[in-house]
């Protein structure tokens, strides 16, 4: 299905992340052995987003102590209401693991800087 856009584009959806996200992750520890270190990263992403004019939300997906993917809220930047930090982190994790679903009840865990909304909570089960 193609969606007509005022600018004549095809309506494709691309949500980019600013380069500072990967820079922050690259400078983070290589192992996240406990919940505190995982939450520290989610909060650091949230804080960095806020400092750069974005919304104060950060999230990351982990497989045990290993970071799989990180995300920040991109609602304002993309104009898309679903581009929450959790959704971005989950989407990036899906690409990394090569699956259309991140099995949160398995080896993966989603850590967020705030309690997930109903949309983001629901995404964990689909």
The first five atom37 places (N, CA, C, CB, O) and aatype in JSON, in Angstrom:
{
  "aatype": [20, 20, 20, 20, 20, 20, 20, 20, 20, 20, 20, 20, 20, 20, 20, 20, 20, 20, 20, 20, 20, 20, 20, 20, 20, 20, 20, 20, 20, 20, 20, 20, 20, 20, 20, 20, 20, 20, 20, 20, 20, 20, 20, 20, 20, 20, 20, 20, 20, 20, 20, 20, 20, 20, 20, 20, 20, 20, 20, 20, 20, 20, 20, 20, 20, 20, 20, 20, 20, 20, 20, 20, 20, 20, 20, 20, 20, 20, 20, 20, 20, 20, 20, 20, 20, 20, 20, 20, 20, 20, 20, 20, 20, 20, 20, 20, 20, 20, 20, 20, 20, 20, 20, 20, 20, 20, 20, 20, 20, 20, 20, 20, 20, 20, 20, 20, 20, 20, 20, 20, 20, 20, 20, 20, 20, 20],
  "atom_mask": [
    [1, 1, 1, 1, 1],
    [1, 1, 1, 1, 1],
    [1, 1, 1, 1, 1],
    [1, 1, 1, 1, 1],
    [1, 1, 1, 1, 1],
    [1, 1, 1, 1, 1],
    [1, 1, 1, 1, 1],
    [1, 1, 1, 1, 1],
    [1, 1, 1, 1, 1],
    [1, 1, 1, 1, 1],
    [1, 1, 1, 1, 1],
    [1, 1, 1, 1, 1],
    [1, 1, 1, 1, 1],
    [1, 1, 1, 1, 1],
    [1, 1, 1, 1, 1],
    [1, 1, 1, 1, 1],
    [1, 1, 1, 1, 1],
    [1, 1, 1, 1, 1],
    [1, 1, 1, 1, 1],
    [1, 1, 1, 1, 1],
    [1, 1, 1, 1, 1],
    [1, 1, 1, 1, 1],
    [1, 1, 1, 1, 1],
    [1, 1, 1, 1, 1],
    [1, 1, 1, 1, 1],
    [1, 1, 1, 1, 1],
    [1, 1, 1, 1, 1],
    [1, 1, 1, 1, 1],
    [1, 1, 1, 1, 1],
    [1, 1, 1, 1, 1],
    [1, 1, 1, 1, 1],
    [1, 1, 1, 1, 1],
    [1, 1, 1, 1, 1],
    [1, 1, 1, 1, 1],
    [1, 1, 1, 1, 1],
    [1, 1, 1, 1, 1],
    [1, 1, 1, 1, 1],
    [1, 1, 1, 1, 1],
    [1, 1, 1, 1, 1],
    [1, 1, 1, 1, 1],
    [1, 1, 1, 1, 1],
    [1, 1, 1, 1, 1],
    [1, 1, 1, 1, 1],
    [1, 1, 1, 1, 1],
    [1, 1, 1, 1, 1],
    [1, 1, 1, 1, 1],
    [1, 1, 1, 1, 1],
    [1, 1, 1, 1, 1],
    [1, 1, 1, 1, 1],
    [1, 1, 1, 1, 1],
    [1, 1, 1, 1, 1],
    [1, 1, 1, 1, 1],
    [1, 1, 1, 1, 1],
    [1, 1, 1, 1, 1],
    [1, 1, 1, 1, 1],
    [1, 1, 1, 1, 1],
    [1, 1, 1, 1, 1],
    [1, 1, 1, 1, 1],
    [1, 1, 1, 1, 1],
    [1, 1, 1, 1, 1],
    [1, 1, 1, 1, 1],
    [1, 1, 1, 1, 1],
    [1, 1, 1, 1, 1],
    [1, 1, 1, 1, 1],
    [1, 1, 1, 1, 1],
    [1, 1, 1, 1, 1],
    [1, 1, 1, 1, 1],
    [1, 1, 1, 1, 1],
    [1, 1, 1, 1, 1],
    [1, 1, 1, 1, 1],
    [1, 1, 1, 1, 1],
    [1, 1, 1, 1, 1],
    [1, 1, 1, 1, 1],
    [1, 1, 1, 1, 1],
    [1, 1, 1, 1, 1],
    [1, 1, 1, 1, 1],
    [1, 1, 1, 1, 1],
    [1, 1, 1, 1, 1],
    [1, 1, 1, 1, 1],
    [1, 1, 1, 1, 1],
    [1, 1, 1, 1, 1],
    [1, 1, 1, 1, 1],
    [1, 1, 1, 1, 1],
    [1, 1, 1, 1, 1],
    [1, 1, 1, 1, 1],
    [1, 1, 1, 1, 1],
    [1, 1, 1, 1, 1],
    [1, 1, 1, 1, 1],
    [1, 1, 1, 1, 1],
    [1, 1, 1, 1, 1],
    [1, 1, 1, 1, 1],
    [1, 1, 1, 1, 1],
    [1, 1, 1, 1, 1],
    [1, 1, 1, 1, 1],
    [1, 1, 1, 1, 1],
    [1, 1, 1, 1, 1],
    [1, 1, 1, 1, 1],
    [1, 1, 1, 1, 1],
    [1, 1, 1, 1, 1],
    [1, 1, 1, 1, 1],
    [1, 1, 1, 1, 1],
    [1, 1, 1, 1, 1],
    [1, 1, 1, 1, 1],
    [1, 1, 1, 1, 1],
    [1, 1, 1, 1, 1],
    [1, 1, 1, 1, 1],
    [1, 1, 1, 1, 1],
    [1, 1, 1, 1, 1],
    [1, 1, 1, 1, 1],
    [1, 1, 1, 1, 1],
    [1, 1, 1, 1, 1],
    [1, 1, 1, 1, 1],
    [1, 1, 1, 1, 1],
    [1, 1, 1, 1, 1],
    [1, 1, 1, 1, 1],
    [1, 1, 1, 1, 1],
    [1, 1, 1, 1, 1],
    [1, 1, 1, 1, 1],
    [1, 1, 1, 1, 1],
    [1, 1, 1, 1, 1],
    [1, 1, 1, 1, 1],
    [1, 1, 1, 1, 1],
    [1, 1, 1, 1, 1],
    [1, 1, 1, 1, 1],
    [1, 1, 1, 1, 1],
    [1, 1, 1, 1, 1]
  ],
  "atom_positions": [
    [[0.84, -1.17, 0.0], [0.0, 0.0, 0.0], [0.89, 1.23, 0.0], [-0.96, 0.0, 1.21], [1.83, 1.33, 0.78]],
    [[0.6, 2.14, -0.84], [1.35, 3.38, -0.92], [0.5, 4.52, -0.38], [1.79, 3.68, -2.37], [-0.69, 4.61, -0.67]],
    [[1.11, 5.35, 0.4], [0.42, 6.49, 1.0], [0.86, 7.76, 0.29], [0.69, 6.59, 2.53], [2.06, 8.02, 0.16]],
    [[-0.11, 8.55, -0.16], [0.24, 9.81, -0.82], [0.7, 10.81, 0.22], [-0.98, 10.37, -1.62], [0.09, 10.94, 1.28]],
    [[1.77, 11.5, -0.08], [2.29, 12.52, 0.83], [2.27, 13.86, 0.14], [3.73, 12.17, 1.28], [2.4, 13.95, -1.08]],
    [[2.1, 14.93, 0.92], [2.07, 16.27, 0.33], [3.34, 16.61, -0.45], [1.86, 17.3, 1.41], [3.3, 17.39, -1.4]],
    [[4.47, 16.03, -0.04], [5.72, 16.34, -0.72], [5.96, 15.45, -1.94], [6.89, 16.2, 0.24], [7.0, 15.56, -2.6]],
    [[5.0, 14.57, -2.25], [5.12, 13.72, -3.41], [5.92, 12.44, -3.17], [5.75, 14.47, -4.51], [6.1, 11.65, -4.09]],
    [[6.38, 12.23, -1.94], [7.15, 11.03, -1.62], [6.26, 9.8, -1.58], [7.87, 11.19, -0.29], [5.04, 9.91, -1.67]],
    [[6.87, 8.64, -1.44], [6.13, 7.38, -1.47], [5.47, 7.04, -0.15], [7.05, 6.28, -1.86], [4.63, 6.14, -0.1]],
    [[5.82, 7.74, 0.91], [5.24, 7.41, 2.21], [6.02, 6.36, 2.96], [3.84, 6.94, 2.03], [5.56, 5.87, 3.99]],
    [[7.21, 6.0, 2.48], [8.06, 5.06, 3.2], [8.43, 5.62, 4.56], [9.32, 4.75, 2.39], [8.49, 6.83, 4.76]],
    [[8.66, 4.73, 5.49], [8.97, 5.16, 6.85], [10.42, 4.84, 7.17], [8.03, 4.48, 7.87], [10.86, 3.69, 7.08]],
    [[11.16, 5.86, 7.53], [12.54, 5.71, 7.97], [12.7, 6.53, 9.24], [13.56, 6.17, 6.85], [12.41, 7.73, 9.26]],
    [[13.15, 5.88, 10.28], [13.39, 6.58, 11.54], [14.88, 6.48, 11.83], [12.53, 5.98, 12.72], [15.38, 5.43, 12.23]],
    [[15.57, 7.57, 11.64], [17.0, 7.59, 11.89], [17.31, 7.93, 13.33], [17.69, 8.57, 10.96], [16.53, 8.58, 14.02]],
    [[18.46, 7.47, 13.77], [18.95, 7.84, 15.1], [20.12, 8.78, 14.94], [19.35, 6.58, 15.91], [20.93, 8.62, 14.03]],
    [[20.22, 9.76, 15.81], [21.37, 10.65, 15.73], [22.66, 9.89, 16.05], [21.19, 11.84, 16.7], [22.64, 8.93, 16.81]],
    [[23.76, 10.33, 15.46], [25.03, 9.66, 15.65], [25.5, 9.58, 17.08], [26.07, 10.33, 14.84], [26.25, 8.68, 17.45]],
    [[25.06, 10.53, 17.91], [25.52, 10.53, 19.3], [25.04, 9.29, 20.05], [25.03, 11.78, 20.0], [25.66, 8.93, 21.06]],
    [[23.97, 8.64, 19.6], [23.49, 7.43, 20.29], [24.55, 6.34, 20.2], [22.15, 6.94, 19.68], [24.93, 5.75, 21.21]],
    [[25.04, 6.08, 18.99], [26.07, 5.06, 18.84], [27.37, 5.48, 19.51], [26.32, 4.78, 17.35], [28.1, 4.63, 20.03]],
    [[27.67, 6.78, 19.52], [28.86, 7.26, 20.22], [28.75, 6.99, 21.72], [29.07, 8.77, 19.97], [29.71, 6.52, 22.34]],
    [[27.59, 7.27, 22.29], [27.38, 7.04, 23.72], [27.5, 5.56, 24.04], [26.0, 7.56, 24.16], [28.13, 5.18, 25.03]],
    [[26.91, 4.72, 23.2], [26.97, 3.27, 23.41], [28.4, 2.77, 23.27], [26.05, 2.55, 22.41], [28.84, 1.91, 24.04]],
    [[29.12, 3.3, 22.3], [30.51, 2.88, 22.08], [31.38, 3.2, 23.3], [31.08, 3.56, 20.82], [32.31, 2.46, 23.61]],
    [[31.08, 4.31, 23.97], [31.84, 4.72, 25.15], [31.37, 4.05, 26.44], [31.77, 6.22, 25.3], [32.0, 4.22, 27.48]],
    [[30.29, 3.3, 26.37], [29.73, 2.63, 27.55], [30.54, 1.36, 27.86], [28.23, 2.27, 27.33], [31.35, 0.92, 27.04]],
    [[30.33, 0.79, 29.04], [31.01, -0.47, 29.36], [30.67, -1.55, 28.34], [30.63, -0.95, 30.78], [29.63, -1.49, 27.68]],
    [[31.53, -2.53, 28.21], [31.27, -3.62, 27.26], [30.44, -4.73, 27.88], [32.59, -4.19, 26.75], [29.92, -5.59, 27.17]],
    [[30.3, -4.71, 29.19], [29.51, -5.72, 29.88], [28.62, -5.04, 30.92], [30.43, -6.77, 30.55], [29.06, -4.16, 31.66]],
    [[27.38, -5.46, 30.95], [26.39, -4.91, 31.89], [25.95, -6.06, 32.78], [25.16, -4.24, 31.13], [25.0, -6.78, 32.47]],
    [[26.64, -6.21, 33.89], [26.47, -7.4, 34.73], [25.3, -7.35, 35.71], [27.71, -7.64, 35.48], [24.95, -8.36, 36.3]],
    [[24.71, -6.18, 35.89], [23.61, -6.09, 36.85], [22.57, -5.08, 36.38], [24.15, -5.71, 38.25], [22.79, -4.32, 35.44]],
    [[21.45, -5.09, 37.06], [20.35, -4.18, 36.69], [20.75, -2.71, 36.81], [19.13, -4.45, 37.55], [20.3, -1.88, 36.03]],
    [[21.6, -2.39, 37.78], [22.01, -1.01, 37.98], [22.79, -0.5, 36.77], [22.86, -0.87, 39.25], [22.54, 0.61, 36.3]],
    [[23.72, -1.29, 36.27], [24.51, -0.84, 35.11], [23.65, -0.74, 33.86], [25.68, -1.81, 34.85], [23.87, 0.13, 33.02]],
    [[22.67, -1.62, 33.73], [21.76, -1.56, 32.58], [20.88, -0.31, 32.66], [20.88, -2.83, 32.51], [20.68, 0.39, 31.67]],
    [[20.35, -0.05, 33.85], [19.52, 1.14, 34.04], [20.34, 2.41, 33.87], [18.86, 1.12, 35.43], [19.84, 3.41, 33.35]],
    [[21.59, 2.38, 34.29], [22.47, 3.54, 34.11], [22.56, 3.92, 32.63], [23.88, 3.26, 34.67], [22.56, 5.1, 32.29]],
    [[22.65, 2.92, 31.75], [22.72, 3.2, 30.31], [21.41, 3.8, 29.82], [23.05, 1.92, 29.52], [21.42, 4.79, 29.08]],
    [[20.28, 3.23, 30.22], [18.98, 3.76, 29.79], [18.82, 5.21, 30.24], [17.82, 2.9, 30.35], [18.32, 6.05, 29.49]],
    [[19.24, 5.5, 31.46], [19.13, 6.88, 31.97], [20.11, 7.8, 31.25], [19.39, 6.91, 33.48], [19.78, 8.95, 30.97]],
    [[21.31, 7.31, 30.96], [22.29, 8.12, 30.21], [21.75, 8.47, 28.83], [23.63, 7.36, 30.08], [21.93, 9.6, 28.36]],
    [[21.09, 7.52, 28.16], [20.48, 7.79, 26.86], [19.38, 8.84, 27.0], [19.9, 6.49, 26.25], [19.27, 9.76, 26.18]],
    [[18.57, 8.7, 28.03], [17.49, 9.65, 28.28], [18.04, 11.05, 28.53], [16.65, 9.2, 29.48], [17.56, 12.03, 27.96]],
    [[19.04, 11.13, 29.38], [19.65, 12.42, 29.72], [20.27, 13.07, 28.48], [20.72, 12.25, 30.82], [20.1, 14.27, 28.24]],
    [[21.0, 12.28, 27.7], [21.65, 12.81, 26.49], [20.61, 13.31, 25.49], [22.54, 11.74, 25.84], [20.82, 14.33, 24.84]],
    [[19.51, 12.6, 25.37], [18.44, 13.02, 24.47], [17.87, 14.37, 24.9], [17.32, 11.96, 24.41], [17.7, 15.27, 24.08]],
    [[17.59, 14.5, 26.18], [17.04, 15.74, 26.71], [18.01, 16.91, 26.51], [16.71, 15.58, 28.2], [17.6, 18.01, 26.14]],
    [[19.3, 16.66, 26.75], [20.31, 17.71, 26.58], [20.42, 18.19, 25.14], [21.66, 17.21, 27.07], [20.87, 19.3, 24.88]],
    [[20.01, 17.34, 24.2], [20.1, 17.68, 22.78], [18.75, 18.09, 22.2], [20.66, 16.5, 22.0], [18.58, 18.13, 20.98]],
    [[17.8, 18.39, 23.06], [16.51, 18.89, 22.6], [15.46, 17.83, 22.34], [16.7, 19.66, 21.39], [14.37, 18.15, 21.87]],
    [[15.77, 16.57, 22.62], [14.81, 15.49, 22.42], [14.01, 15.21, 23.68], [15.52, 14.23, 21.96], [14.18, 15.88, 24.7]],
    [[13.15, 14.23, 23.6], [12.35, 13.83, 24.76], [13.21, 12.99, 25.7], [11.09, 13.04, 24.31], [14.14, 12.32, 25.26]],
    [[12.92, 13.03, 27.0], [13.77, 12.36, 27.99], [13.46, 10.88, 28.18], [13.63, 13.05, 29.3], [13.07, 10.44, 29.26]],
    [[13.65, 10.11, 27.12], [13.38, 8.68, 27.2], [14.5, 7.9, 26.52], [12.01, 8.34, 26.56], [14.92, 8.23, 25.41]],
    [[14.97, 6.87, 27.21], [16.0, 5.99, 26.65], [15.66, 4.56, 26.97], [17.4, 6.36, 27.2], [14.99, 4.28, 27.97]],
    [[16.11, 3.64, 26.13], [15.84, 2.22, 26.35], [16.95, 1.4, 25.72], [14.46, 1.82, 25.76], [17.64, 1.85, 24.8]],
    [[17.11, 0.18, 26.23], [18.12, -0.71, 25.68], [17.66, -2.16, 25.84], [19.49, -0.49, 26.37], [16.96, -2.49, 26.79]],
    [[18.06, -2.99, 24.9], [17.78, -4.42, 24.95], [19.1, -5.12, 25.24], [17.14, -4.94, 23.61], [20.12, -4.85, 24.62]],
    [[19.06, -6.04, 26.2], [20.24, -6.78, 26.61], [19.99, -8.28, 26.46], [20.64, -6.44, 28.06], [18.86, -8.75, 26.6]],
    [[21.06, -9.01, 26.18], [21.05, -10.48, 26.24], [22.05, -10.82, 27.33], [21.42, -11.15, 24.82], [23.26, -10.85, 27.08]],
    [[21.55, -11.09, 28.52], [22.45, -11.26, 29.66], [23.22, -9.97, 29.88], [23.42, -12.46, 29.43], [22.61, -8.9, 29.94]],
    [[24.54, -10.05, 30.0], [25.33, -8.84, 30.24], [25.68, -8.06, 28.97], [26.59, -9.21, 30.95], [26.34, -7.02, 29.05]],
    [[25.25, -8.56, 27.82], [25.63, -7.94, 26.55], [24.54, -7.0, 26.03], [25.92, -9.03, 25.5], [23.36, -7.36, 25.98]],
    [[24.95, -5.8, 25.64], [24.02, -4.86, 25.01], [23.75, -5.31, 23.58], [24.59, -3.41, 25.03], [24.68, -5.54, 22.81]],
    [[22.47, -5.43, 23.24], [22.07, -5.81, 21.88], [21.75, -4.57, 21.06], [20.85, -6.77, 21.91], [22.2, -4.44, 19.93]],
    [[20.97, -3.65, 21.64], [20.55, -2.45, 20.91], [20.08, -1.38, 21.88], [19.44, -2.78, 19.89], [19.6, -1.67, 22.98]],
    [[20.23, -0.14, 21.46], [19.78, 1.0, 22.27], [18.86, 1.87, 21.43], [20.99, 1.82, 22.8], [18.92, 1.86, 20.2]],
    [[18.02, 2.63, 22.11], [17.13, 3.55, 21.41], [16.78, 4.75, 22.27], [15.86, 2.84, 20.99], [16.87, 4.71, 23.5]],
    [[16.4, 5.81, 21.6], [15.89, 7.01, 22.27], [14.59, 7.41, 21.59], [16.94, 8.18, 22.22], [14.31, 6.97, 20.47]],
    [[13.82, 8.22, 22.26], [12.55, 8.67, 21.71], [12.79, 9.52, 20.47], [11.75, 9.47, 22.77], [13.59, 10.46, 20.49]],
    [[12.09, 9.19, 19.38], [12.23, 9.93, 18.12], [10.89, 10.47, 17.63], [12.83, 9.03, 17.05], [10.74, 10.78, 16.45]],
    [[9.91, 10.58, 18.54], [8.59, 11.06, 18.16], [8.67, 12.46, 17.56], [7.65, 11.06, 19.37], [8.15, 12.69, 16.46]],
    [[9.31, 13.37, 18.25], [9.39, 14.75, 17.75], [10.18, 14.83, 16.44], [10.04, 15.66, 18.8], [9.76, 15.5, 15.5]],
    [[11.3, 14.15, 16.39], [12.17, 14.23, 15.21], [11.55, 13.58, 13.98], [13.5, 13.57, 15.51], [11.76, 14.06, 12.86]],
    [[10.79, 12.49, 14.18], [10.23, 11.76, 13.04], [8.8, 12.17, 12.71], [10.28, 10.29, 13.32], [8.33, 11.95, 11.59]],
    [[8.1, 12.76, 13.68], [6.69, 13.06, 13.49], [5.82, 11.82, 13.54], [6.49, 13.76, 12.17], [4.68, 11.83, 13.07]],
    [[6.34, 10.75, 14.13], [5.62, 9.48, 14.21], [5.34, 9.15, 15.67], [6.42, 8.33, 13.53], [6.27, 9.05, 16.48]],
    [[4.07, 8.99, 16.01], [3.68, 8.82, 17.41], [4.18, 7.53, 18.04], [2.19, 8.87, 17.51], [4.26, 7.44, 19.27]],
    [[4.52, 6.54, 17.25], [4.96, 5.27, 17.81], [6.46, 5.18, 18.03], [4.52, 4.15, 16.92], [6.95, 4.15, 18.5]],
    [[7.21, 6.21, 17.7], [8.68, 6.15, 17.74], [9.22, 6.38, 19.15], [9.27, 7.18, 16.78], [10.1, 7.21, 19.37]],
    [[8.68, 5.63, 20.1], [9.14, 5.7, 21.48], [10.5, 5.01, 21.61], [8.11, 5.06, 22.45], [10.86, 4.18, 20.77]],
    [[11.24, 5.35, 22.65], [12.57, 4.77, 22.85], [12.52, 3.25, 22.9], [13.18, 5.31, 24.15], [13.39, 2.58, 22.33]],
    [[11.51, 2.7, 23.57], [11.39, 1.25, 23.67], [11.18, 0.61, 22.3], [10.25, 0.87, 24.61], [11.77, -0.42, 21.98]],
    [[10.32, 1.23, 21.49], [10.04, 0.7, 20.16], [11.29, 0.75, 19.28], [8.89, 1.49, 19.51], [11.54, -0.17, 18.5]],
    [[12.05, 1.82, 19.4], [13.28, 1.95, 18.61], [14.29, 0.9, 19.06], [13.88, 3.37, 18.76], [14.91, 0.25, 18.22]],
    [[14.46, 0.73, 20.37], [15.4, -0.28, 20.87], [14.98, -1.68, 20.43], [15.49, -0.21, 22.4], [15.82, -2.48, 20.01]],
    [[13.69, -1.98, 20.52], [13.2, -3.3, 20.09], [13.39, -3.51, 18.6], [11.73, -3.47, 20.46], [13.81, -4.58, 18.17]],
    [[13.09, -2.49, 17.79], [13.25, -2.61, 16.33], [14.72, -2.82, 15.96], [12.71, -1.35, 15.63], [15.03, -3.64, 15.1]],
    [[15.6, -2.09, 16.62], [17.03, -2.26, 16.33], [17.5, -3.65, 16.76], [17.87, -1.17, 17.05], [18.3, -4.28, 16.08]],
    [[16.98, -4.14, 17.9], [17.34, -5.48, 18.37], [16.84, -6.54, 17.39], [16.75, -5.73, 19.78], [17.53, -7.53, 17.14]],
    [[15.64, -6.34, 16.84], [15.12, -7.29, 15.85], [16.07, -7.4, 14.66], [13.73, -6.85, 15.37], [16.32, -8.5, 14.16]],
    [[16.6, -6.29, 14.22], [17.55, -6.3, 13.1], [18.84, -7.01, 13.49], [17.87, -4.86, 12.65], [19.4, -7.77, 12.69]],
    [[19.32, -6.77, 14.71], [20.57, -7.38, 15.16], [20.43, -8.9, 15.26], [20.99, -6.81, 16.53], [21.31, -9.63, 14.82]],
    [[19.32, -9.37, 15.84], [19.17, -10.81, 16.04], [18.54, -11.51, 14.84], [18.33, -11.08, 17.27], [18.48, -12.74, 14.79]],
    [[18.06, -10.74, 13.86], [17.5, -11.32, 12.65], [16.15, -12.0, 12.85], [18.45, -12.31, 12.1], [15.84, -12.98, 12.17]],
    [[15.36, -11.48, 13.77], [14.04, -12.04, 14.03], [13.01, -10.92, 14.08], [14.03, -12.85, 15.35], [13.35, -9.77, 14.36]],
    [[11.76, -11.25, 13.81], [10.71, -10.24, 13.82], [10.15, -10.01, 15.22], [9.59, -10.64, 12.88], [9.25, -9.2, 15.41]],
    [[10.68, -10.72, 16.19], [10.24, -10.58, 17.58], [11.44, -10.78, 18.49], [9.1, -11.6, 17.92], [12.27, -11.66, 18.27]],
    [[11.52, -9.96, 19.52], [12.57, -10.11, 20.53], [11.94, -10.87, 21.71], [13.16, -8.71, 20.99], [11.09, -10.32, 22.41]],
    [[12.35, -12.13, 21.93], [11.73, -12.92, 23.0], [12.17, -12.44, 24.38], [12.08, -14.4, 22.83], [13.15, -12.93, 24.95]],
    [[11.42, -11.47, 24.92], [11.76, -10.87, 26.21], [11.69, -11.89, 27.34], [10.83, -9.7, 26.5], [12.39, -11.74, 28.34]],
    [[10.86, -12.92, 27.19], [10.79, -13.94, 28.23], [11.92, -14.96, 28.11], [9.44, -14.65, 28.17], [12.0, -15.89, 28.91]],
    [[12.77, -14.79, 27.12], [13.92, -15.67, 26.94], [15.18, -14.99, 27.43], [14.07, -16.08, 25.47], [15.2, -14.44, 28.53]],
    [[16.21, -15.01, 26.62], [17.48, -14.44, 27.08], [17.54, -12.92, 27.02], [18.6, -15.01, 26.26], [18.52, -12.33, 27.47]],
    [[16.52, -12.28, 26.48], [16.57, -10.83, 26.27], [15.79, -10.08, 27.35], [16.01, -10.48, 24.89], [14.82, -10.58, 27.91]],
    [[16.25, -8.85, 27.62], [15.57, -7.98, 28.58], [15.54, -6.56, 28.02], [16.27, -8.01, 29.97], [16.54, -6.08, 27.48]],
    [[14.4, -5.91, 28.15], [14.26, -4.51, 27.77], [14.36, -3.67, 29.04], [12.9, -4.25, 27.03], [13.63, -3.9, 30.01]],
    [[15.27, -2.71, 29.04], [15.45, -1.82, 30.18], [15.15, -0.41, 29.71], [16.91, -1.92, 30.78], [15.69, 0.04, 28.7]],
    [[14.29, 0.29, 30.45], [13.85, 1.62, 30.03], [14.06, 2.64, 31.13], [12.38, 1.59, 29.61], [14.13, 2.31, 32.31]],
    [[14.17, 3.89, 30.73], [14.38, 4.97, 31.69], [13.09, 5.34, 32.43], [14.94, 6.19, 31.0], [13.13, 6.1, 33.39]],
    [[11.99, 4.82, 31.98], [10.7, 5.07, 32.63], [9.8, 3.87, 32.37], [10.04, 6.4, 32.1], [10.1, 3.03, 31.53]],
    [[8.72, 3.79, 33.09], [7.8, 2.68, 32.89], [7.2, 2.75, 31.48], [6.67, 2.69, 33.96], [6.74, 3.81, 31.06]],
    [[7.21, 1.63, 30.75], [6.68, 1.65, 29.38], [5.19, 1.98, 29.34], [6.93, 0.31, 28.7], [4.43, 1.6, 30.23]],
    [[4.79, 2.69, 28.3], [3.37, 2.97, 28.08], [2.69, 1.68, 27.59], [3.17, 4.14, 27.04], [3.36, 0.67, 27.39]],
    [[1.38, 1.72, 27.39], [0.67, 0.51, 26.96], [1.12, 0.05, 25.58], [-0.85, 0.77, 26.95], [1.18, -1.15, 25.32]],
    [[1.46, 0.98, 24.68], [1.95, 0.61, 23.35], [3.25, -0.19, 23.46], [2.16, 1.87, 22.47], [3.39, -1.25, 22.85]],
    [[4.18, 0.33, 24.23], [5.49, -0.31, 24.34], [5.41, -1.61, 25.12], [6.49, 0.64, 25.01], [6.11, -2.57, 24.8]],
    [[4.57, -1.64, 26.14], [4.37, -2.88, 26.89], [3.76, -3.94, 25.98], [3.46, -2.63, 28.11], [4.18, -5.09, 26.0]],
    [[2.78, -3.55, 25.19], [2.15, -4.49, 24.26], [3.12, -5.04, 23.22], [1.0, -3.84, 23.57], [2.99, -6.19, 22.8]],
    [[4.07, -4.23, 22.81], [5.04, -4.66, 21.8], [5.9, -5.82, 22.29], [5.93, -3.5, 21.39], [6.45, -6.57, 21.49]],
    [[6.03, -5.96, 23.59], [6.84, -7.05, 24.14], [6.24, -8.42, 23.86], [7.01, -6.86, 25.64], [6.95, -9.42, 23.86]],
    [[4.94, -8.45, 23.63], [4.25, -9.73, 23.46], [3.98, -10.08, 22.0], [2.95, -9.71, 24.22], [3.42, -11.14, 21.71]],
    [[4.37, -9.21, 21.08], [4.12, -9.47, 19.66], [5.39, -9.47, 18.87], [3.18, -8.44, 19.09], [5.36, -9.68, 17.65]]
  ]
}
